[in-house]
Amino acid sequence: MKKSIKERMEEYGHTEYLYEPPPRTIPPGRVLVHNVDSLGPNRLLGSGGFRAWLCDADYDHQTKPCDCGWRGYGPHHRTQNTKGESRT
């Protein structure tokens, strides 16, 4: 049986994929995550496969803290299955 959008969002921690830069203030209970080392503070979403999303902070997304300085955002995370290491 096909799952509804709401069921899939609950299953994946209410993930909201971003297609434009994230808001400067991340909503309470959410965390900003990107998939690879940003390779600099000005990397654009979509360049070289770079993706970002917001998700529930209390859901296990297998992420780790990242301090790459991407676009001046403060605390955020990135996926653990990347080649580079977190700088924290």
FIKELO-104905 format. One record per atom (N, C-alpha, C, O): x, y, z; residue in three letters; atom name. Coordinates in Angstrom, 3 decimals. Example, Ala and Ser with C-alpha at 12.3 -4.5 7.8 and 13.67 -1.06 7.14 Angstrom:
ATOM        x        y        z res atom
ATOM   13.190   -5.690    7.800 ALA    N
ATOM   12.300   -4.500    7.800 ALA   CA
ATOM   13.200   -3.300    7.800 ALA    C
ATOM   14.236   -3.319    8.465 ALA    O
ATOM   12.850   -2.250    7.080 SER    N
ATOM   13.670   -1.060    7.140 SER   CA
ATOM   12.900    0.030    7.870 SER    C
ATOM   13.409    1.138    8.039 SER    O
END
This chain:
ATOM        x        y        z res atom
ATOM    0.839   -1.176    0.000 MET    N
ATOM    0.000    0.000    0.000 MET   CA
ATOM    0.890    1.248    0.000 MET    C
ATOM    1.859    1.323    0.755 MET    O
ATOM    0.561    2.211   -0.838 LYS    N
ATOM    1.341    3.424   -0.955 LYS   CA
ATOM    1.151    4.310    0.279 LYS    C
ATOM    0.028    4.515    0.740 LYS    O
ATOM    2.275    4.839    0.814 LYS    N
ATOM    2.218    5.697    1.993 LYS   CA
ATOM    1.869    7.125    1.584 LYS    C
ATOM    2.246    7.592    0.509 LYS    O
ATOM    1.143    7.804    2.465 SER    N
ATOM    0.812    9.202    2.218 SER   CA
ATOM    2.054   10.059    2.436 SER    C
ATOM    3.035    9.605    3.024 SER    O
ATOM    2.006   11.298    1.960 ILE    N
ATOM    3.116   12.213    2.167 ILE   CA
ATOM    3.365   12.401    3.656 ILE    C
ATOM    4.513   12.409    4.099 ILE    O
ATOM    2.296   12.552    4.430 LYS    N
ATOM    2.443   12.737    5.874 LYS   CA
ATOM    3.138   11.529    6.500 LYS    C
ATOM    4.020   11.698    7.343 LYS    O
ATOM    2.758   10.317    6.105 GLU    N
ATOM    3.386    9.106    6.650 GLU   CA
ATOM    4.860    9.048    6.280 GLU    C
ATOM    5.693    8.685    7.110 GLU    O
ATOM    5.194    9.405    5.034 ARG    N
ATOM    6.598    9.388    4.619 ARG   CA
ATOM    7.404   10.440    5.368 ARG    C
ATOM    8.547   10.181    5.743 ARG    O
ATOM    6.834   11.621    5.593 MET    N
ATOM    7.539   12.657    6.343 MET   CA
ATOM    7.779   12.208    7.776 MET    C
ATOM    8.850   12.458    8.329 MET    O
ATOM    6.801   11.551    8.385 GLU    N
ATOM    6.971   11.047    9.749 GLU   CA
ATOM    8.056    9.980    9.786 GLU    C
ATOM    8.854    9.934   10.722 GLU    O
ATOM    8.086    9.129    8.780 GLU    N
ATOM    9.079    8.068    8.714 GLU   CA
ATOM   10.487    8.633    8.565 GLU    C
ATOM   11.436    8.080    9.121 GLU    O
ATOM   10.630    9.715    7.831 TYR    N
ATOM   11.939   10.295    7.574 TYR   CA
ATOM   12.197   11.566    8.375 TYR    C
ATOM   12.996   12.405    7.959 TYR    O
ATOM   11.538   11.718    9.509 GLY    N
ATOM   11.818   12.820   10.406 GLY   CA
ATOM   11.410   14.170    9.862 GLY    C
ATOM   12.088   15.171   10.093 GLY    O
ATOM   10.298   14.201    9.137 HIS    N
ATOM    9.788   15.461    8.608 HIS   CA
ATOM   10.858   16.224    7.820 HIS    C
ATOM   11.065   17.416    8.046 HIS    O
ATOM   11.517   15.555    6.922 THR    N
ATOM   12.553   16.168    6.101 THR   CA
ATOM   11.940   17.119    5.087 THR    C
ATOM   10.979   16.778    4.397 THR    O
ATOM   12.505   18.308    5.007 GLU    N
ATOM   12.061   19.326    4.055 GLU   CA
ATOM   13.263   19.713    3.203 GLU    C
ATOM   14.137   20.452    3.658 GLU    O
ATOM   13.311   19.214    1.961 TYR    N
ATOM   14.436   19.509    1.078 TYR   CA
ATOM   14.373   20.961    0.633 TYR    C
ATOM   13.292   21.491    0.373 TYR    O
ATOM   15.531   21.603    0.546 LEU    N
ATOM   15.607   23.022    0.218 LEU   CA
ATOM   16.048   23.201   -1.232 LEU    C
ATOM   16.964   22.530   -1.705 LEU    O
ATOM   15.382   24.113   -1.920 TYR    N
ATOM   15.702   24.418   -3.307 TYR   CA
ATOM   16.183   25.851   -3.462 TYR    C
ATOM   16.502   26.295   -4.565 TYR    O
ATOM   16.230   26.559   -2.361 GLU    N
ATOM   16.770   27.912   -2.287 GLU   CA
ATOM   17.433   28.028   -0.926 GLU    C
ATOM   17.211   27.179   -0.063 GLU    O
ATOM   18.242   29.060   -0.713 PRO    N
ATOM   18.937   29.156    0.579 PRO   CA
ATOM   17.968   29.069    1.757 PRO    C
ATOM   16.866   29.615    1.701 PRO    O
ATOM   18.380   28.385    2.816 PRO    N
ATOM   17.519   28.235    3.991 PRO   CA
ATOM   17.294   29.575    4.689 PRO    C
ATOM   18.043   30.529    4.480 PRO    O
ATOM   16.265   29.631    5.509 PRO    N
ATOM   16.030   30.860    6.273 PRO   CA
ATOM   17.193   31.119    7.221 PRO    C
ATOM   17.848   30.181    7.675 PRO    O
ATOM   17.446   32.372    7.517 ARG    N
ATOM   18.537   32.725    8.441 ARG   CA
ATOM   18.286   32.188    9.839 ARG    C
ATOM   19.228   31.846   10.553 ARG    O
ATOM   17.033   32.113   10.231 THR    N
ATOM   16.679   31.568   11.545 THR   CA
ATOM   16.036   30.211   11.332 THR    C
ATOM   14.972   30.109   10.722 THR    O
ATOM   16.677   29.176   11.831 ILE    N
ATOM   16.143   27.823   11.699 ILE   CA
ATOM   15.029   27.663   12.727 ILE    C
ATOM   15.216   28.003   13.896 ILE    O
ATOM   13.874   27.152   12.310 PRO    N
ATOM   12.757   26.991   13.241 PRO   CA
ATOM   13.122   26.101   14.435 PRO    C
ATOM   13.891   25.151   14.286 PRO    O
ATOM   12.577   26.403   15.615 PRO    N
ATOM   12.840   25.571   16.798 PRO   CA
ATOM   12.479   24.109   16.534 PRO    C
ATOM   11.465   23.810   15.905 PRO    O
ATOM   13.321   23.213   17.022 GLY    N
ATOM   13.080   21.788   16.863 GLY   CA
ATOM   13.523   21.227   15.518 GLY    C
ATOM   13.308   20.051   15.227 GLY    O
ATOM   14.146   22.081   14.695 ARG    N
ATOM   14.619   21.646   13.380 ARG   CA
ATOM   16.134   21.813   13.325 ARG    C
ATOM   16.706   22.565   14.115 ARG    O
ATOM   16.777   21.123   12.405 VAL    N
ATOM   18.215   21.246   12.208 VAL   CA
ATOM   18.481   21.349   10.708 VAL    C
ATOM   17.825   20.689    9.903 VAL    O
ATOM   19.453   22.187   10.346 LEU    N
ATOM   19.883   22.337    8.966 LEU   CA
ATOM   20.964   21.307    8.689 LEU    C
ATOM   21.919   21.186    9.456 LEU    O
ATOM   20.822   20.559    7.594 VAL    N
ATOM   21.769   19.500    7.229 VAL   CA
ATOM   22.142   19.666    5.762 VAL    C
ATOM   21.294   20.014    4.940 VAL    O
ATOM   23.414   19.418    5.428 HIS    N
ATOM   23.799   19.325    4.012 HIS   CA
ATOM   24.544   18.027    3.794 HIS    C
ATOM   24.980   17.382    4.748 HIS    O
ATOM   24.692   17.640    2.512 ASN    N
ATOM   25.160   16.292    2.212 ASN   CA
ATOM   26.665   16.142    2.046 ASN    C
ATOM   27.170   15.033    2.219 ASN    O
ATOM   27.398   17.175    1.727 VAL    N
ATOM   28.838   17.060    1.532 VAL   CA
ATOM   29.507   18.291    2.119 VAL    C
ATOM   28.833   19.269    2.443 VAL    O
ATOM   30.815   18.254    2.258 ASP    N
ATOM   31.531   19.447    2.697 ASP   CA
ATOM   31.191   20.565    1.727 ASP    C
ATOM   31.253   20.372    0.512 ASP    O
ATOM   30.839   21.713    2.238 SER    N
ATOM   30.371   22.801    1.382 SER   CA
ATOM   31.468   23.357    0.481 SER    C
ATOM   31.161   24.079   -0.468 SER    O
ATOM   32.727   23.049    0.742 LEU    N
ATOM   33.860   23.532   -0.042 LEU   CA
ATOM   33.922   25.056   -0.088 LEU    C
ATOM   34.390   25.638   -1.067 LEU    O
ATOM   33.460   25.675    0.947 GLY    N
ATOM   33.525   27.122    1.031 GLY   CA
ATOM   32.195   27.729    1.415 GLY    C
ATOM   31.141   27.117    1.234 GLY    O
ATOM   32.251   28.919    1.937 PRO    N
ATOM   31.051   29.534    2.492 PRO   CA
ATOM   30.010   29.964    1.464 PRO    C
ATOM   28.870   30.237    1.838 PRO    O
ATOM   30.362   30.033    0.185 ASN    N
ATOM   29.421   30.556   -0.804 ASN   CA
ATOM   28.865   29.516   -1.762 ASN    C
ATOM   28.269   29.876   -2.777 ASN    O
ATOM   29.044   28.251   -1.467 ARG    N
ATOM   28.558   27.198   -2.365 ARG   CA
ATOM   27.048   27.278   -2.507 ARG    C
ATOM   26.327   27.468   -1.528 ARG    O
ATOM   26.585   27.133   -3.733 LEU    N
ATOM   25.157   27.208   -4.030 LEU   CA
ATOM   24.512   25.832   -4.019 LEU    C
ATOM   25.136   24.840   -4.395 LEU    O
ATOM   23.267   25.780   -3.588 LEU    N
ATOM   22.528   24.514   -3.627 LEU   CA
ATOM   22.467   24.029   -5.064 LEU    C
ATOM   22.241   24.816   -5.983 LEU    O
ATOM   22.667   22.740   -5.254 GLY    N
ATOM   22.610   22.137   -6.581 GLY   CA
ATOM   23.947   22.081   -7.291 GLY    C
ATOM   24.099   21.297   -8.229 GLY    O
ATOM   24.928   22.884   -6.881 SER    N
ATOM   26.219   22.859   -7.563 SER   CA
ATOM   27.001   21.621   -7.151 SER    C
ATOM   27.250   21.389   -5.968 SER    O
ATOM   27.377   20.840   -8.136 GLY    N
ATOM   28.142   19.625   -7.863 GLY   CA
ATOM   27.429   18.630   -6.978 GLY    C
ATOM   28.078   17.870   -6.260 GLY    O
ATOM   26.102   18.615   -7.011 GLY    N
ATOM   25.330   17.680   -6.203 GLY   CA
ATOM   25.111   18.121   -4.770 GLY    C
ATOM   24.637   17.339   -3.947 GLY    O
ATOM   25.449   19.365   -4.461 PHE    N
ATOM   25.295   19.882   -3.099 PHE   CA
ATOM   23.815   20.070   -2.787 PHE    C
ATOM   23.105   20.774   -3.505 PHE    O
ATOM   23.355   19.434   -1.709 ARG    N
ATOM   21.958   19.489   -1.284 ARG   CA
ATOM   21.886   19.843    0.196 ARG    C
ATOM   22.817   19.592    0.961 ARG    O
ATOM   20.747   20.438    0.582 ALA    N
ATOM   20.528   20.767    1.990 ALA   CA
ATOM   19.063   20.557    2.320 ALA    C
ATOM   18.203   20.583    1.439 ALA    O
ATOM   18.788   20.348    3.603 TRP    N
ATOM   17.421   20.131    4.045 TRP   CA
ATOM   17.279   20.500    5.512 TRP    C
ATOM   18.263   20.627    6.240 TRP    O
ATOM   16.043   20.668    5.924 LEU    N
ATOM   15.698   20.859    7.331 LEU   CA
ATOM   15.016   19.587    7.795 LEU    C
ATOM   14.240   18.989    7.050 LEU    O
ATOM   15.297   19.168    9.018 CYS    N
ATOM   14.659   17.969    9.549 CYS   CA
ATOM   14.474   18.115   11.053 CYS    C
ATOM   15.034   19.014   11.679 CYS    O
ATOM   13.691   17.228   11.611 ASP    N
ATOM   13.459   17.247   13.048 ASP   CA
ATOM   14.773   17.020   13.784 ASP    C
ATOM   15.536   16.118   13.439 ASP    O
ATOM   15.033   17.827   14.783 ALA    N
ATOM   16.281   17.735   15.539 ALA   CA
ATOM   16.386   16.439   16.333 ALA    C
ATOM   17.493   15.960   16.581 ALA    O
ATOM   15.262   15.865   16.733 ASP    N
ATOM   15.306   14.671   17.579 ASP   CA
ATOM   15.233   13.363   16.791 ASP    C
ATOM   15.129   12.294   17.391 ASP    O
ATOM   15.286   13.425   15.476 TYR    N
ATOM   15.250   12.225   14.644 TYR   CA
ATOM   16.682   11.829   14.292 TYR    C
ATOM   17.498   12.698   13.987 TYR    O
ATOM   17.000   10.545   14.327 ASP    N
ATOM   18.355   10.080   14.026 ASP   CA
ATOM   18.575   10.072   12.517 ASP    C
ATOM   18.173    9.135   11.827 ASP    O
ATOM   19.208   11.111   12.018 HIS    N
ATOM   19.478   11.230   10.586 HIS   CA
ATOM   20.895   10.812   10.238 HIS    C
ATOM   21.322   10.986    9.096 HIS    O
ATOM   21.621   10.273   11.181 GLN    N
ATOM   23.011    9.874   10.982 GLN   CA
ATOM   23.823   11.040   10.436 GLN    C
ATOM   24.489   10.931    9.407 GLN    O
ATOM   23.750   12.158   11.150 THR    N
ATOM   24.508   13.346   10.782 THR   CA
ATOM   25.506   13.669   11.879 THR    C
ATOM   25.463   13.099   12.969 THR    O
ATOM   26.398   14.587   11.573 LYS    N
ATOM   27.365   15.040   12.568 LYS   CA
ATOM   27.502   16.556   12.454 LYS    C
ATOM   27.247   17.128   11.394 LYS    O
ATOM   27.908   17.208   13.553 PRO    N
ATOM   28.071   18.662   13.513 PRO   CA
ATOM   29.065   19.082   12.429 PRO    C
ATOM   30.027   18.369   12.144 PRO    O
ATOM   28.821   20.237   11.836 CYS    N
ATOM   29.688   20.751   10.786 CYS   CA
ATOM   29.920   22.239   11.032 CYS    C
ATOM   28.986   22.976   11.349 CYS    O
ATOM   31.150   22.668   10.885 ASP    N
ATOM   31.452   24.091   11.054 ASP   CA
ATOM   32.169   24.633    9.817 ASP    C
ATOM   33.144   25.376    9.927 ASP    O
ATOM   31.679   24.258    8.661 CYS    N
ATOM   32.312   24.639    7.403 CYS   CA
ATOM   32.111   26.110    7.048 CYS    C
ATOM   32.784   26.623    6.155 CYS    O
ATOM   31.201   26.789    7.729 GLY    N
ATOM   30.976   28.192    7.459 GLY   CA
ATOM   30.073   28.457    6.266 GLY    C
ATOM   30.036   29.575    5.752 GLY    O
ATOM   29.343   27.437    5.821 TRP    N
ATOM   28.501   27.575    4.639 TRP   CA
ATOM   27.538   28.744    4.778 TRP    C
ATOM   26.696   28.758    5.675 TRP    O
ATOM   27.661   29.712    3.901 ARG    N
ATOM   26.788   30.878    3.774 ARG   CA
ATOM   26.566   31.620    5.094 ARG    C
ATOM   25.562   32.310    5.267 ARG    O
ATOM   27.510   31.470    6.013 GLY    N
ATOM   27.421   32.199    7.271 GLY   CA
ATOM   26.457   31.607    8.279 GLY    C
ATOM   26.151   32.242    9.288 GLY    O
ATOM   25.967   30.389    8.021 TYR    N
ATOM   25.057   29.769    8.979 TYR   CA
ATOM   25.836   29.321   10.190 TYR    C
ATOM   26.994   28.914   10.095 TYR    O
ATOM   25.195   29.401   11.306 GLY    N
ATOM   25.800   28.952   12.548 GLY   CA
ATOM   25.789   27.438   12.617 GLY    C
ATOM   26.063   26.767   11.622 GLY    O
ATOM   25.474   26.897   13.784 PRO    N
ATOM   25.486   25.444   13.961 PRO   CA
ATOM   24.571   24.745   12.953 PRO    C
ATOM   23.405   25.102   12.782 PRO    O
ATOM   25.134   23.757   12.306 HIS    N
ATOM   24.366   22.918   11.398 HIS   CA
ATOM   25.060   21.562   11.325 HIS    C
ATOM   26.086   21.361   11.974 HIS    O
ATOM   24.518   20.635   10.549 HIS    N
ATOM   25.067   19.287   10.445 HIS   CA
ATOM   25.301   18.927    8.989 HIS    C
ATOM   24.852   19.615    8.073 HIS    O
ATOM   26.021   17.822    8.805 ARG    N
ATOM   26.153   17.233    7.473 ARG   CA
ATOM   26.095   15.726    7.620 ARG    C
ATOM   26.260   15.182    8.712 ARG    O
ATOM   25.859   15.073    6.515 THR    N
ATOM   25.731   13.627    6.556 THR   CA
ATOM   27.059   12.992    6.930 THR    C
ATOM   28.123   13.547    6.658 THR    O
ATOM   26.989   11.829    7.552 GLN    N
ATOM   28.209   11.142    7.972 GLN   CA
ATOM   28.858   10.356    6.845 GLN    C
ATOM   30.036   10.011    6.934 GLN    O
ATOM   28.117   10.073    5.799 ASN    N
ATOM   28.651    9.230    4.730 ASN   CA
ATOM   29.329   10.061    3.651 ASN    C
ATOM   29.169    9.784    2.462 ASN    O
ATOM   30.095   11.092    4.061 THR    N
ATOM   30.855   11.886    3.117 THR   CA
ATOM   32.327   11.565    3.256 THR    C
ATOM   32.755   11.055    4.291 THR    O
ATOM   33.108   11.857    2.230 LYS    N
ATOM   34.537   11.535    2.254 LYS   CA
ATOM   35.315   12.427    3.197 LYS    C
ATOM   36.240   11.965    3.864 LYS    O
ATOM   34.950   13.715    3.265 GLY    N
ATOM   35.655   14.653    4.135 GLY   CA
ATOM   35.284   14.451    5.582 GLY    C
ATOM   34.276   13.815    5.891 GLY    O
ATOM   36.075   14.975    6.449 GLU    N
ATOM   35.797   14.872    7.879 GLU   CA
ATOM   35.223   16.191    8.389 GLU    C
ATOM   35.553   17.267    7.890 GLU    O
ATOM   34.374   16.082    9.374 SER    N
ATOM   33.855   17.290   10.012 SER   CA
ATOM   35.001   18.041   10.650 SER    C
ATOM   35.961   17.439   11.131 SER    O
ATOM   34.900   19.342   10.652 ARG    N
ATOM   35.973   20.164   11.222 ARG   CA
ATOM   35.795   20.395   12.696 ARG    C
ATOM   36.543   21.175   13.286 ARG    O
ATOM   34.823   19.740   13.320 THR    N
ATOM   34.627   19.917   14.760 THR   CA
ATOM   35.203   18.742   15.491 THR    C
ATOM   35.144   18.690   16.720 THR    O
END
